[in-house]
Amino acid sequence: MYYKSTRNSSVKKSAAEAIAQGISEDGGLFIPSEIPSLSLDEIVAMGEMSYAERAAKVFAKYLTDFTDEEIKYCCESAYNDKKFATANIAELSHLFDGTYILELWHGPTCAFKDMALQILPYLLTTSAKKINLNKKIVILVATSGDTGKAALEGFKDVEGTSIMVFYPEEGVSPMQKRQMTTQDGSNVSVCAINGNFDDAQSGVKAIFTNEEVKEKLDSASMMFSSANSINWGRLAPQIVYYISAYATLVKDEEINLGDKINVVVPTGNFGNILAAYFAKKMGLPINKLICASNSNNVLTDFINTGVYDRNRKFYTTISPSMDILISSNLERLLYMLCGEDDAQIREWFGSLAKTGRYEVTDAVKAALKAEFYAGCCSDEDTEKTIKATFDKYSYTCDTHTAVAVKVYNDYRAATGDATKTVIASTASPYKFSASVLEAIDGSKPDMDEFAMVDRLCELSKYEIPESLAALKNKEIRFKESIESADMKDFVLRSLSL
Ligand SMILES: *Cc1c(COP(=O)(O)O)cnc(C)c1O
């Protein structure tokens, strides 16, 4: 197996090259040349394995240039009970009859990004060694909250790397800010930008492509890389938990081997749900993939009409990690659905860059409808769903997960489909305490972040994640705030260049 580019099918890279490079030179995303298959026997066998062992089985199918030892090292280093609050790594929780919540937030930063960002540093440094890069890898991240912290935790003190995170001073929640500014590790730096997320993102992109900076890095044997979900090294780990959840359901006799399940995913950049699609294509018995959006419902419209149009109002919602109008991983799905026609992808994504819009062919429209159901949810309905789920099932979900629960309820009402269903839960409710408390208590909480966490604990009876509780007494290490125009100087100074 090798990796092609969605914008040039003749590209041929090993997995190690694809992961180290992050994105193809032509601007396309790396995608495996074939989809490996997964048998029902293999799924049964996984029932008896640890999460790290299950992950190793899946990675062996995609990272064919890695040795078994290398894969084992990456999986065991990432998925263990020192890094995750539960030995199961991901937990399956019973919501109501035949409906399960897949809790993907028991990692160190309490969001599902940990599932991939805990292993990415190992995949990346192993890849660099395999291709004899002999360079220090500098990770630059612009974040609106969850990715920055998860990347910091993943890369802190990882030999051969350093990481710099930029966040918008006024654009992250108090808890998210505290998570980042108290970050420990000897190879990390965090800096606030006087501007919004787009300013931070544009600043990072400009540094990535600045020739002067690139030359300076080169001469010091360093290179930039990316930790966001365009990197295959972030997508592959996400395939694992869908397969793992199915293996657990079979083992626990909740379903029979071969029974189909639905999967519901609260979606932003389309990375998480695309991983579920890969699992299905490998042979995991999945019926519908249900794509749940908040008021930024560009994907709902796209799946229902085949027209992608980002020319619309951008909403700031209570599920901020899904506030996005350009879902970059859609490019990988469309490449697969249009018969790997790279010219077609160049045309659509050229049009997206130019006009903000493209329309797919009738064949792709039909394929989208066959595989996916899409729906969206307002902030008001998100709050109502948190409250109803709490009252009816004594389950406290975060704002992102609530969007998925609401869209799933709509799907069930519209179709009557009673297929057993797994809903991906992407963040701990403690990460969005203010919104969750307001939904349950009915009024805006008038207290500080840690008092909110205590109040939420009283209500939900869920243990407060140690990593969040510890923030209260942690020293603020990173206080610097700069203009986005000064980001380049900040990077060079941090690297002593
Ligand atoms: C990133 C994120 C999402 C969106 O995931 P995508 O892979 O970008 O679709 C949803 N919920 C939370 C809490 C997130 O952090």
Ligand as a Chemical Component Dictionary entry (heavy atoms), coordinates in Angstrom:
data_LIG
# 
_chem_comp.id                   LIG 
_chem_comp.type                 NON-POLYMER 
_chem_comp.pdbx_formal_charge   0 
_chem_comp.three_letter_code    LIG 
# 
loop_
_chem_comp_atom.comp_id 
_chem_comp_atom.atom_id 
_chem_comp_atom.alt_atom_id 
_chem_comp_atom.type_symbol 
_chem_comp_atom.charge 
_chem_comp_atom.model_Cartn_x 
_chem_comp_atom.model_Cartn_y 
_chem_comp_atom.model_Cartn_z 
_chem_comp_atom.pdbx_ordinal 
LIG C1 C1 C 0 -12.881 18.943 16.857 1  
LIG C2 C2 C 0 -14.165 18.665 17.534 2  
LIG C3 C3 C 0 -15.329 18.273 16.826 3  
LIG C4 C4 C 0 -15.358 18.167 15.308 4  
LIG O1 O1 O 0 -14.627 17.077 14.825 5  
LIG P1 P1 P 0 -14.207 16.990 13.278 6  
LIG O2 O2 O 0 -13.330 15.813 13.162 7  
LIG O3 O3 O 0 -13.478 18.286 13.001 8  
LIG O4 O4 O 0 -15.457 16.867 12.478 9  
LIG C5 C5 C 0 -16.473 17.980 17.538 10 
LIG N1 N1 N 0 -16.510 18.099 18.889 11 
LIG C6 C6 C 0 -15.426 18.497 19.606 12 
LIG C7 C7 C 0 -15.547 18.630 21.078 13 
LIG C8 C8 C 0 -14.226 18.783 18.969 14 
LIG O5 O5 O 0 -13.154 19.176 19.694 15 
# 
loop_
_chem_comp_bond.comp_id 
_chem_comp_bond.atom_id_1 
_chem_comp_bond.atom_id_2 
_chem_comp_bond.value_order 
_chem_comp_bond.pdbx_ordinal 
LIG C1 C2 SING 1  
LIG C2 C3 SING 2  
LIG C2 C8 DOUB 3  
LIG C3 C4 SING 4  
LIG C3 C5 DOUB 5  
LIG C4 O1 SING 6  
LIG O1 P1 SING 7  
LIG P1 O2 DOUB 8  
LIG P1 O3 SING 9  
LIG P1 O4 SING 10 
LIG C5 N1 SING 11 
LIG N1 C6 DOUB 12 
LIG C6 C7 SING 13 
LIG C6 C8 SING 14 
LIG C8 O5 SING 15 
# 
